[in-house]
Amino acid sequence: MSMQKGIYRHYKNRKQYHLMEIATHSETGEQLAIYRALYDDFGVWARPLAMFSETVEKDGETVPRFALEQTLD
């Protein structure tokens, strides 16, 4: 699975995040999304790429967990 590096908006809090890199877990080989919050303390986070790119239900509608707003190629 591949995703574009860029600015994404989270479906729940509507805040922006910068997807910086796709990393590979050294033990399991699982792909991880490495991303930075673009607000408050600008913390850096990691979550499974499959979870970062999945869709979720919100108000009876299927939406992306993180929606791409701007690419940074």
mmCIF file of the N, C-alpha and C atoms, coordinates in Angstrom:
data_MODEL
# 
_entry.id   MODEL 
# 
loop_
_atom_site.group_PDB 
_atom_site.id 
_atom_site.type_symbol 
_atom_site.label_atom_id 
_atom_site.label_alt_id 
_atom_site.label_comp_id 
_atom_site.label_asym_id 
_atom_site.label_entity_id 
_atom_site.label_seq_id 
_atom_site.pdbx_PDB_ins_code 
_atom_site.Cartn_x 
_atom_site.Cartn_y 
_atom_site.Cartn_z 
_atom_site.occupancy 
_atom_site.B_iso_or_equiv 
_atom_site.pdbx_formal_charge 
_atom_site.auth_seq_id 
_atom_site.auth_comp_id 
_atom_site.auth_asym_id 
_atom_site.auth_atom_id 
_atom_site.pdbx_PDB_model_num 
ATOM 1   N N  . MET A 1 1  ? 0.852   -1.182 0.000  1.00 0.00 ? 1  MET A N  1 
ATOM 2   C CA . MET A 1 1  ? 0.000   0.000  0.000  1.00 0.00 ? 1  MET A CA 1 
ATOM 3   C C  . MET A 1 1  ? 0.891   1.236  0.000  1.00 0.00 ? 1  MET A C  1 
ATOM 4   N N  . SER A 1 2  ? 0.548   2.209  -0.805 1.00 0.00 ? 2  SER A N  1 
ATOM 5   C CA . SER A 1 2  ? 1.318   3.451  -0.800 1.00 0.00 ? 2  SER A CA 1 
ATOM 6   C C  . SER A 1 2  ? 0.366   4.623  -0.620 1.00 0.00 ? 2  SER A C  1 
ATOM 7   N N  . MET A 1 3  ? 0.893   5.635  0.007  1.00 0.00 ? 3  MET A N  1 
ATOM 8   C CA . MET A 1 3  ? 0.129   6.866  0.209  1.00 0.00 ? 3  MET A CA 1 
ATOM 9   C C  . MET A 1 3  ? 1.043   8.027  -0.104 1.00 0.00 ? 3  MET A C  1 
ATOM 10  N N  . GLN A 1 4  ? 0.456   9.117  -0.536 1.00 0.00 ? 4  GLN A N  1 
ATOM 11  C CA . GLN A 1 4  ? 1.239   10.300 -0.842 1.00 0.00 ? 4  GLN A CA 1 
ATOM 12  C C  . GLN A 1 4  ? 1.585   11.051 0.437  1.00 0.00 ? 4  GLN A C  1 
ATOM 13  N N  . LYS A 1 5  ? 2.822   11.532 0.497  1.00 0.00 ? 5  LYS A N  1 
ATOM 14  C CA . LYS A 1 5  ? 3.190   12.425 1.584  1.00 0.00 ? 5  LYS A CA 1 
ATOM 15  C C  . LYS A 1 5  ? 2.418   13.721 1.371  1.00 0.00 ? 5  LYS A C  1 
ATOM 16  N N  . GLY A 1 6  ? 1.990   14.309 2.463  1.00 0.00 ? 6  GLY A N  1 
ATOM 17  C CA . GLY A 1 6  ? 1.248   15.549 2.324  1.00 0.00 ? 6  GLY A CA 1 
ATOM 18  C C  . GLY A 1 6  ? 0.519   15.922 3.592  1.00 0.00 ? 6  GLY A C  1 
ATOM 19  N N  . ILE A 1 7  ? -0.403  16.844 3.432  1.00 0.00 ? 7  ILE A N  1 
ATOM 20  C CA . ILE A 1 7  ? -1.212  17.356 4.535  1.00 0.00 ? 7  ILE A CA 1 
ATOM 21  C C  . ILE A 1 7  ? -2.562  16.640 4.491  1.00 0.00 ? 7  ILE A C  1 
ATOM 22  N N  . TYR A 1 8  ? -2.922  16.054 5.620  1.00 0.00 ? 8  TYR A N  1 
ATOM 23  C CA . TYR A 1 8  ? -4.172  15.316 5.755  1.00 0.00 ? 8  TYR A CA 1 
ATOM 24  C C  . TYR A 1 8  ? -5.016  15.936 6.858  1.00 0.00 ? 8  TYR A C  1 
ATOM 25  N N  . ARG A 1 9  ? -6.320  15.791 6.737  1.00 0.00 ? 9  ARG A N  1 
ATOM 26  C CA . ARG A 1 9  ? -7.238  16.265 7.768  1.00 0.00 ? 9  ARG A CA 1 
ATOM 27  C C  . ARG A 1 9  ? -7.920  15.054 8.392  1.00 0.00 ? 9  ARG A C  1 
ATOM 28  N N  . HIS A 1 10 ? -7.918  14.999 9.724  1.00 0.00 ? 10 HIS A N  1 
ATOM 29  C CA . HIS A 1 10 ? -8.536  13.894 10.462 1.00 0.00 ? 10 HIS A CA 1 
ATOM 30  C C  . HIS A 1 10 ? -10.049 14.080 10.490 1.00 0.00 ? 10 HIS A C  1 
ATOM 31  N N  . TYR A 1 11 ? -10.774 12.997 10.305 1.00 0.00 ? 11 TYR A N  1 
ATOM 32  C CA . TYR A 1 11 ? -12.232 13.069 10.211 1.00 0.00 ? 11 TYR A CA 1 
ATOM 33  C C  . TYR A 1 11 ? -12.896 13.545 11.506 1.00 0.00 ? 11 TYR A C  1 
ATOM 34  N N  . LYS A 1 12 ? -12.303 13.241 12.656 1.00 0.00 ? 12 LYS A N  1 
ATOM 35  C CA . LYS A 1 12 ? -12.967 13.519 13.934 1.00 0.00 ? 12 LYS A CA 1 
ATOM 36  C C  . LYS A 1 12 ? -12.710 14.941 14.423 1.00 0.00 ? 12 LYS A C  1 
ATOM 37  N N  . ASN A 1 13 ? -11.445 15.310 14.516 1.00 0.00 ? 13 ASN A N  1 
ATOM 38  C CA . ASN A 1 13 ? -11.147 16.626 15.093 1.00 0.00 ? 13 ASN A CA 1 
ATOM 39  C C  . ASN A 1 13 ? -10.937 17.710 14.042 1.00 0.00 ? 13 ASN A C  1 
ATOM 40  N N  . ARG A 1 14 ? -10.951 17.306 12.757 1.00 0.00 ? 14 ARG A N  1 
ATOM 41  C CA . ARG A 1 14 ? -10.810 18.231 11.616 1.00 0.00 ? 14 ARG A CA 1 
ATOM 42  C C  . ARG A 1 14 ? -9.470  18.973 11.619 1.00 0.00 ? 14 ARG A C  1 
ATOM 43  N N  . LYS A 1 15 ? -8.520  18.513 12.440 1.00 0.00 ? 15 LYS A N  1 
ATOM 44  C CA . LYS A 1 15 ? -7.212  19.156 12.486 1.00 0.00 ? 15 LYS A CA 1 
ATOM 45  C C  . LYS A 1 15 ? -6.298  18.538 11.440 1.00 0.00 ? 15 LYS A C  1 
ATOM 46  N N  . GLN A 1 16 ? -5.262  19.276 11.090 1.00 0.00 ? 16 GLN A N  1 
ATOM 47  C CA . GLN A 1 16 ? -4.355  18.850 10.032 1.00 0.00 ? 16 GLN A CA 1 
ATOM 48  C C  . GLN A 1 16 ? -3.131  18.125 10.581 1.00 0.00 ? 16 GLN A C  1 
ATOM 49  N N  . TYR A 1 17 ? -2.640  17.200 9.740  1.00 0.00 ? 17 TYR A N  1 
ATOM 50  C CA . TYR A 1 17 ? -1.460  16.395 10.058 1.00 0.00 ? 17 TYR A CA 1 
ATOM 51  C C  . TYR A 1 17 ? -0.602  16.282 8.806  1.00 0.00 ? 17 TYR A C  1 
ATOM 52  N N  . HIS A 1 18 ? 0.699   16.247 8.999  1.00 0.00 ? 18 HIS A N  1 
ATOM 53  C CA . HIS A 1 18 ? 1.639   16.088 7.889  1.00 0.00 ? 18 HIS A CA 1 
ATOM 54  C C  . HIS A 1 18 ? 2.128   14.649 7.876  1.00 0.00 ? 18 HIS A C  1 
ATOM 55  N N  . LEU A 1 19 ? 1.740   13.897 6.850  1.00 0.00 ? 19 LEU A N  1 
ATOM 56  C CA . LEU A 1 19 ? 2.258   12.542 6.669  1.00 0.00 ? 19 LEU A CA 1 
ATOM 57  C C  . LEU A 1 19 ? 3.661   12.701 6.116  1.00 0.00 ? 19 LEU A C  1 
ATOM 58  N N  . MET A 1 20 ? 4.666   12.412 6.968  1.00 0.00 ? 20 MET A N  1 
ATOM 59  C CA . MET A 1 20 ? 6.065   12.667 6.623  1.00 0.00 ? 20 MET A CA 1 
ATOM 60  C C  . MET A 1 20 ? 6.722   11.484 5.939  1.00 0.00 ? 20 MET A C  1 
ATOM 61  N N  . GLU A 1 21 ? 6.460   10.275 6.441  1.00 0.00 ? 21 GLU A N  1 
ATOM 62  C CA . GLU A 1 21 ? 7.147   9.085  5.939  1.00 0.00 ? 21 GLU A CA 1 
ATOM 63  C C  . GLU A 1 21 ? 6.274   7.854  6.130  1.00 0.00 ? 21 GLU A C  1 
ATOM 64  N N  . ILE A 1 22 ? 6.592   6.839  5.346  1.00 0.00 ? 22 ILE A N  1 
ATOM 65  C CA . ILE A 1 22 ? 6.059   5.496  5.571  1.00 0.00 ? 22 ILE A CA 1 
ATOM 66  C C  . ILE A 1 22 ? 7.257   4.673  6.030  1.00 0.00 ? 22 ILE A C  1 
ATOM 67  N N  . ALA A 1 23 ? 7.175   4.127  7.225  1.00 0.00 ? 23 ALA A N  1 
ATOM 68  C CA . ALA A 1 23 ? 8.266   3.349  7.799  1.00 0.00 ? 23 ALA A CA 1 
ATOM 69  C C  . ALA A 1 23 ? 7.875   1.876  7.826  1.00 0.00 ? 23 ALA A C  1 
ATOM 70  N N  . THR A 1 24 ? 8.870   1.019  7.998  1.00 0.00 ? 24 THR A N  1 
ATOM 71  C CA . THR A 1 24 ? 8.637   -0.416 8.120  1.00 0.00 ? 24 THR A CA 1 
ATOM 72  C C  . THR A 1 24 ? 9.047   -0.867 9.511  1.00 0.00 ? 24 THR A C  1 
ATOM 73  N N  . HIS A 1 25 ? 8.134   -1.511 10.216 1.00 0.00 ? 25 HIS A N  1 
ATOM 74  C CA . HIS A 1 25 ? 8.422   -2.024 11.569 1.00 0.00 ? 25 HIS A CA 1 
ATOM 75  C C  . HIS A 1 25 ? 9.529   -3.070 11.454 1.00 0.00 ? 25 HIS A C  1 
ATOM 76  N N  . SER A 1 26 ? 10.554  -2.947 12.277 1.00 0.00 ? 26 SER A N  1 
ATOM 77  C CA . SER A 1 26 ? 11.736  -3.807 12.157 1.00 0.00 ? 26 SER A CA 1 
ATOM 78  C C  . SER A 1 26 ? 11.478  -5.268 12.513 1.00 0.00 ? 26 SER A C  1 
ATOM 79  N N  . GLU A 1 27 ? 10.489  -5.545 13.325 1.00 0.00 ? 27 GLU A N  1 
ATOM 80  C CA . GLU A 1 27 ? 10.212  -6.920 13.749 1.00 0.00 ? 27 GLU A CA 1 
ATOM 81  C C  . GLU A 1 27 ? 9.123   -7.597 12.924 1.00 0.00 ? 27 GLU A C  1 
ATOM 82  N N  . THR A 1 28 ? 8.103   -6.847 12.563 1.00 0.00 ? 28 THR A N  1 
ATOM 83  C CA . THR A 1 28 ? 6.947   -7.459 11.906 1.00 0.00 ? 28 THR A CA 1 
ATOM 84  C C  . THR A 1 28 ? 6.869   -7.185 10.406 1.00 0.00 ? 28 THR A C  1 
ATOM 85  N N  . GLY A 1 29 ? 7.593   -6.170 9.934  1.00 0.00 ? 29 GLY A N  1 
ATOM 86  C CA . GLY A 1 29 ? 7.510   -5.786 8.530  1.00 0.00 ? 29 GLY A CA 1 
ATOM 87  C C  . GLY A 1 29 ? 6.297   -4.937 8.212  1.00 0.00 ? 29 GLY A C  1 
ATOM 88  N N  . GLU A 1 30 ? 5.471   -4.666 9.224  1.00 0.00 ? 30 GLU A N  1 
ATOM 89  C CA . GLU A 1 30 ? 4.264   -3.860 9.012  1.00 0.00 ? 30 GLU A CA 1 
ATOM 90  C C  . GLU A 1 30 ? 4.643   -2.438 8.624  1.00 0.00 ? 30 GLU A C  1 
ATOM 91  N N  . GLN A 1 31 ? 3.895   -1.861 7.673  1.00 0.00 ? 31 GLN A N  1 
ATOM 92  C CA . GLN A 1 31 ? 4.119   -0.478 7.286  1.00 0.00 ? 31 GLN A CA 1 
ATOM 93  C C  . GLN A 1 31 ? 3.430   0.443  8.287  1.00 0.00 ? 31 GLN A C  1 
ATOM 94  N N  . LEU A 1 32 ? 4.130   1.527  8.635  1.00 0.00 ? 32 LEU A N  1 
ATOM 95  C CA . LEU A 1 32 ? 3.640   2.498  9.611  1.00 0.00 ? 32 LEU A CA 1 
ATOM 96  C C  . LEU A 1 32 ? 3.620   3.888  8.991  1.00 0.00 ? 32 LEU A C  1 
ATOM 97  N N  . ALA A 1 33 ? 2.577   4.650  9.282  1.00 0.00 ? 33 ALA A N  1 
ATOM 98  C CA . ALA A 1 33 ? 2.511   6.054  8.887  1.00 0.00 ? 33 ALA A CA 1 
ATOM 99  C C  . ALA A 1 33 ? 3.181   6.869  9.988  1.00 0.00 ? 33 ALA A C  1 
ATOM 100 N N  . ILE A 1 34 ? 4.121   7.708  9.608  1.00 0.00 ? 34 ILE A N  1 
ATOM 101 C CA . ILE A 1 34 ? 4.796   8.613  10.538 1.00 0.00 ? 34 ILE A CA 1 
ATOM 102 C C  . ILE A 1 34 ? 4.289   10.007 10.207 1.00 0.00 ? 34 ILE A C  1 
ATOM 103 N N  . TYR A 1 35 ? 3.627   10.632 11.156 1.00 0.00 ? 35 TYR A N  1 
ATOM 104 C CA . TYR A 1 35 ? 2.983   11.907 10.864 1.00 0.00 ? 35 TYR A CA 1 
ATOM 105 C C  . TYR A 1 35 ? 3.088   12.871 12.034 1.00 0.00 ? 35 TYR A C  1 
ATOM 106 N N  . ARG A 1 36 ? 3.019   14.158 11.721 1.00 0.00 ? 36 ARG A N  1 
ATOM 107 C CA . ARG A 1 36 ? 3.161   15.230 12.707 1.00 0.00 ? 36 ARG A CA 1 
ATOM 108 C C  . ARG A 1 36 ? 1.871   16.036 12.770 1.00 0.00 ? 36 ARG A C  1 
ATOM 109 N N  . ALA A 1 37 ? 1.435   16.317 13.981 1.00 0.00 ? 37 ALA A N  1 
ATOM 110 C CA . ALA A 1 37 ? 0.288   17.207 14.178 1.00 0.00 ? 37 ALA A CA 1 
ATOM 111 C C  . ALA A 1 37 ? 0.698   18.625 13.767 1.00 0.00 ? 37 ALA A C  1 
ATOM 112 N N  . LEU A 1 38 ? -0.170  19.325 13.103 1.00 0.00 ? 38 LEU A N  1 
ATOM 113 C CA . LEU A 1 38 ? 0.114   20.702 12.697 1.00 0.00 ? 38 LEU A CA 1 
ATOM 114 C C  . LEU A 1 38 ? -0.625  21.686 13.598 1.00 0.00 ? 38 LEU A C  1 
ATOM 115 N N  . TYR A 1 39 ? -0.612  21.395 14.892 1.00 0.00 ? 39 TYR A N  1 
ATOM 116 C CA . TYR A 1 39 ? -1.254  22.241 15.889 1.00 0.00 ? 39 TYR A CA 1 
ATOM 117 C C  . TYR A 1 39 ? -0.654  21.919 17.255 1.00 0.00 ? 39 TYR A C  1 
ATOM 118 N N  . ASP A 1 40 ? -0.959  22.714 18.238 1.00 0.00 ? 40 ASP A N  1 
ATOM 119 C CA . ASP A 1 40 ? -0.499  22.539 19.625 1.00 0.00 ? 40 ASP A CA 1 
ATOM 120 C C  . ASP A 1 40 ? 1.004   22.280 19.696 1.00 0.00 ? 40 ASP A C  1 
ATOM 121 N N  . ASP A 1 41 ? 1.413   21.121 20.210 1.00 0.00 ? 41 ASP A N  1 
ATOM 122 C CA . ASP A 1 41 ? 2.851   20.865 20.411 1.00 0.00 ? 41 ASP A CA 1 
ATOM 123 C C  . ASP A 1 41 ? 3.525   20.229 19.198 1.00 0.00 ? 41 ASP A C  1 
ATOM 124 N N  . PHE A 1 42 ? 2.808   20.058 18.082 1.00 0.00 ? 42 PHE A N  1 
ATOM 125 C CA . PHE A 1 42 ? 3.357   19.502 16.837 1.00 0.00 ? 42 PHE A CA 1 
ATOM 126 C C  . PHE A 1 42 ? 3.993   18.126 17.066 1.00 0.00 ? 42 PHE A C  1 
ATOM 127 N N  . GLY A 1 43 ? 3.331   17.327 17.893 1.00 0.00 ? 43 GLY A N  1 
ATOM 128 C CA . GLY A 1 43 ? 3.826   15.996 18.212 1.00 0.00 ? 43 GLY A CA 1 
ATOM 129 C C  . GLY A 1 43 ? 3.923   15.087 16.992 1.00 0.00 ? 43 GLY A C  1 
ATOM 130 N N  . VAL A 1 44 ? 4.866   14.164 17.052 1.00 0.00 ? 44 VAL A N  1 
ATOM 131 C CA . VAL A 1 44 ? 5.053   13.185 15.984 1.00 0.00 ? 44 VAL A CA 1 
ATOM 132 C C  . VAL A 1 44 ? 4.453   11.859 16.443 1.00 0.00 ? 44 VAL A C  1 
ATOM 133 N N  . TRP A 1 45 ? 3.704   11.228 15.541 1.00 0.00 ? 45 TRP A N  1 
ATOM 134 C CA . TRP A 1 45 ? 2.965   10.010 15.862 1.00 0.00 ? 45 TRP A CA 1 
ATOM 135 C C  . TRP A 1 45 ? 3.247   8.928  14.829 1.00 0.00 ? 45 TRP A C  1 
ATOM 136 N N  . ALA A 1 46 ? 2.975   7.689  15.213 1.00 0.00 ? 46 ALA A N  1 
ATOM 137 C CA . ALA A 1 46 ? 3.062   6.549  14.294 1.00 0.00 ? 46 ALA A CA 1 
ATOM 138 C C  . ALA A 1 46 ? 1.821   5.691  14.507 1.00 0.00 ? 46 ALA A C  1 
ATOM 139 N N  . ARG A 1 47 ? 1.293   5.192  13.417 1.00 0.00 ? 47 ARG A N  1 
ATOM 140 C CA . ARG A 1 47 ? 0.190   4.225  13.493 1.00 0.00 ? 47 ARG A CA 1 
ATOM 141 C C  . ARG A 1 47 ? 0.289   3.335  12.269 1.00 0.00 ? 47 ARG A C  1 
ATOM 142 N N  . PRO A 1 48 ? -0.283  2.143  12.348 1.00 0.00 ? 48 PRO A N  1 
ATOM 143 C CA . PRO A 1 48 ? -0.242  1.274  11.178 1.00 0.00 ? 48 PRO A CA 1 
ATOM 144 C C  . PRO A 1 48 ? -0.811  1.994  9.946  1.00 0.00 ? 48 PRO A C  1 
ATOM 145 N N  . LEU A 1 49 ? -0.124  1.854  8.835  1.00 0.00 ? 49 LEU A N  1 
ATOM 146 C CA . LEU A 1 49 ? -0.563  2.508  7.608  1.00 0.00 ? 49 LEU A CA 1 
ATOM 147 C C  . LEU A 1 49 ? -1.972  2.064  7.222  1.00 0.00 ? 49 LEU A C  1 
ATOM 148 N N  . ALA A 1 50 ? -2.282  0.797  7.450  1.00 0.00 ? 50 ALA A N  1 
ATOM 149 C CA . ALA A 1 50 ? -3.625  0.299  7.131  1.00 0.00 ? 50 ALA A CA 1 
ATOM 150 C C  . ALA A 1 50 ? -4.690  1.065  7.914  1.00 0.00 ? 50 ALA A C  1 
ATOM 151 N N  . MET A 1 51 ? -4.387  1.422  9.145  1.00 0.00 ? 51 MET A N  1 
ATOM 152 C CA . MET A 1 51 ? -5.333  2.178  9.971  1.00 0.00 ? 51 MET A CA 1 
ATOM 153 C C  . MET A 1 51 ? -5.386  3.640  9.522  1.00 0.00 ? 51 MET A C  1 
ATOM 154 N N  . PHE A 1 52 ? -4.232  4.222  9.205  1.00 0.00 ? 52 PHE A N  1 
ATOM 155 C CA . PHE A 1 52 ? -4.178  5.613  8.745  1.00 0.00 ? 52 PHE A CA 1 
ATOM 156 C C  . PHE A 1 52 ? -5.020  5.789  7.486  1.00 0.00 ? 52 PHE A C  1 
ATOM 157 N N  . SER A 1 53 ? -4.981  4.795  6.598  1.00 0.00 ? 53 SER A N  1 
ATOM 158 C CA . SER A 1 53 ? -5.629  4.928  5.293  1.00 0.00 ? 53 SER A CA 1 
ATOM 159 C C  . SER A 1 53 ? -7.048  4.348  5.232  1.00 0.00 ? 53 SER A C  1 
ATOM 160 N N  . GLU A 1 54 ? -7.548  3.810  6.330  1.00 0.00 ? 54 GLU A N  1 
ATOM 161 C CA . GLU A 1 54 ? -8.871  3.173  6.291  1.00 0.00 ? 54 GLU A CA 1 
ATOM 162 C C  . GLU A 1 54 ? -10.009 4.186  6.298  1.00 0.00 ? 54 GLU A C  1 
ATOM 163 N N  . THR A 1 55 ? -11.197 3.686  6.004  1.00 0.00 ? 55 THR A N  1 
ATOM 164 C CA . THR A 1 55 ? -12.402 4.502  6.107  1.00 0.00 ? 55 THR A CA 1 
ATOM 165 C C  . THR A 1 55 ? -13.113 4.173  7.412  1.00 0.00 ? 55 THR A C  1 
ATOM 166 N N  . VAL A 1 56 ? -13.899 5.143  7.887  1.00 0.00 ? 56 VAL A N  1 
ATOM 167 C CA . VAL A 1 56 ? -14.655 5.000  9.134  1.00 0.00 ? 56 VAL A CA 1 
ATOM 168 C C  . VAL A 1 56 ? -16.064 5.516  8.909  1.00 0.00 ? 56 VAL A C  1 
ATOM 169 N N  . GLU A 1 57 ? -16.959 5.174  9.821  1.00 0.00 ? 57 GLU A N  1 
ATOM 170 C CA . GLU A 1 57 ? -18.343 5.673  9.777  1.00 0.00 ? 57 GLU A CA 1 
ATOM 171 C C  . GLU A 1 57 ? -18.456 6.933  10.615 1.00 0.00 ? 57 GLU A C  1 
ATOM 172 N N  . LYS A 1 58 ? -19.043 7.984  10.028 1.00 0.00 ? 58 LYS A N  1 
ATOM 173 C CA . LYS A 1 58 ? -19.322 9.217  10.771 1.00 0.00 ? 58 LYS A CA 1 
ATOM 174 C C  . LYS A 1 58 ? -20.695 9.719  10.344 1.00 0.00 ? 58 LYS A C  1 
ATOM 175 N N  . ASP A 1 59 ? -21.588 9.789  11.303 1.00 0.00 ? 59 ASP A N  1 
ATOM 176 C CA . ASP A 1 59 ? -22.945 10.263 11.035 1.00 0.00 ? 59 ASP A CA 1 
ATOM 177 C C  . ASP A 1 59 ? -23.601 9.480  9.890  1.00 0.00 ? 59 ASP A C  1 
ATOM 178 N N  . GLY A 1 60 ? -23.377 8.156  9.878  1.00 0.00 ? 60 GLY A N  1 
ATOM 179 C CA . GLY A 1 60 ? -23.979 7.295  8.872  1.00 0.00 ? 60 GLY A CA 1 
ATOM 180 C C  . GLY A 1 60 ? -23.322 7.341  7.509  1.00 0.00 ? 60 GLY A C  1 
ATOM 181 N N  . GLU A 1 61 ? -22.210 8.033  7.408  1.00 0.00 ? 61 GLU A N  1 
ATOM 182 C CA . GLU A 1 61 ? -21.508 8.172  6.137  1.00 0.00 ? 61 GLU A CA 1 
ATOM 183 C C  . GLU A 1 61 ? -20.114 7.552  6.255  1.00 0.00 ? 61 GLU A C  1 
ATOM 184 N N  . THR A 1 62 ? -19.634 6.920  5.201  1.00 0.00 ? 62 THR A N  1 
ATOM 185 C CA . THR A 1 62 ? -18.287 6.368  5.170  1.00 0.00 ? 62 THR A CA 1 
ATOM 186 C C  . THR A 1 62 ? -17.327 7.441  4.684  1.00 0.00 ? 62 THR A C  1 
ATOM 187 N N  . VAL A 1 63 ? -16.319 7.747  5.502  1.00 0.00 ? 63 VAL A N  1 
ATOM 188 C CA . VAL A 1 63 ? -15.347 8.795  5.184  1.00 0.00 ? 63 VAL A CA 1 
ATOM 189 C C  . VAL A 1 63 ? -13.943 8.278  5.473  1.00 0.00 ? 63 VAL A C  1 
ATOM 190 N N  . PRO A 1 64 ? -12.923 8.860  4.834  1.00 0.00 ? 64 PRO A N  1 
ATOM 191 C CA . PRO A 1 64 ? -11.561 8.448  5.163  1.00 0.00 ? 64 PRO A CA 1 
ATOM 192 C C  . PRO A 1 64 ? -11.183 8.926  6.563  1.00 0.00 ? 64 PRO A C  1 
ATOM 193 N N  . ARG A 1 65 ? -10.428 8.095  7.298  1.00 0.00 ? 65 ARG A N  1 
ATOM 194 C CA . ARG A 1 65 ? -9.946  8.515  8.626  1.00 0.00 ? 65 ARG A CA 1 
ATOM 195 C C  . ARG A 1 65 ? -9.093  9.777  8.476  1.00 0.00 ? 65 ARG A C  1 
ATOM 196 N N  . PHE A 1 66 ? -8.188  9.781  7.497  1.00 0.00 ? 66 PHE A N  1 
ATOM 197 C CA . PHE A 1 66 ? -7.365  10.947 7.168  1.00 0.00 ? 66 PHE A CA 1 
ATOM 198 C C  . PHE A 1 66 ? -7.572  11.242 5.684  1.00 0.00 ? 66 PHE A C  1 
ATOM 199 N N  . ALA A 1 67 ? -8.036  12.437 5.365  1.00 0.00 ? 67 ALA A N  1 
ATOM 200 C CA . ALA A 1 67 ? -8.296  12.815 3.975  1.00 0.00 ? 67 ALA A CA 1 
ATOM 201 C C  . ALA A 1 67 ? -7.173  13.730 3.485  1.00 0.00 ? 67 ALA A C  1 
ATOM 202 N N  . LEU A 1 68 ? -6.608  13.384 2.321  1.00 0.00 ? 68 LEU A N  1 
ATOM 203 C CA . LEU A 1 68 ? -5.540  14.175 1.739  1.00 0.00 ? 68 LEU A CA 1 
ATOM 204 C C  . LEU A 1 68 ? -6.083  15.546 1.318  1.00 0.00 ? 68 LEU A C  1 
ATOM 205 N N  . GLU A 1 69 ? -5.389  16.597 1.739  1.00 0.00 ? 69 GLU A N  1 
ATOM 206 C CA . GLU A 1 69 ? -5.757  17.957 1.344  1.00 0.00 ? 69 GLU A CA 1 
ATOM 207 C C  . GLU A 1 69 ? -4.737  18.594 0.424  1.00 0.00 ? 69 GLU A C  1 
ATOM 208 N N  . GLN A 1 70 ? -3.462  18.234 0.603  1.00 0.00 ? 70 GLN A N  1 
ATOM 209 C CA . GLN A 1 70 ? -2.399  18.843 -0.194 1.00 0.00 ? 70 GLN A CA 1 
ATOM 210 C C  . GLN A 1 70 ? -1.215  17.888 -0.285 1.00 0.00 ? 70 GLN A C  1 
ATOM 211 N N  . THR A 1 71 ? -0.717  17.653 -1.489 1.00 0.00 ? 71 THR A N  1 
ATOM 212 C CA . THR A 1 71 ? 0.471   16.817 -1.642 1.00 0.00 ? 71 THR A CA 1 
ATOM 213 C C  . THR A 1 71 ? 1.713   17.686 -1.467 1.00 0.00 ? 71 THR A C  1 
ATOM 214 N N  . LEU A 1 72 ? 2.784   17.035 -1.031 1.00 0.00 ? 72 LEU A N  1 
ATOM 215 C CA . LEU A 1 72 ? 4.053   17.756 -0.803 1.00 0.00 ? 72 LEU A CA 1 
ATOM 216 C C  . LEU A 1 72 ? 5.191   17.051 -1.523 1.00 0.00 ? 72 LEU A C  1 
ATOM 217 N N  . ASP A 1 73 ? 4.980   16.699 -2.768 1.00 0.00 ? 73 ASP A N  1 
ATOM 218 C CA . ASP A 1 73 ? 6.020   16.004 -3.553 1.00 0.00 ? 73 ASP A CA 1 
ATOM 219 C C  . ASP A 1 73 ? 7.128   16.926 -3.956 1.00 0.00 ? 73 ASP A C  1 
# 
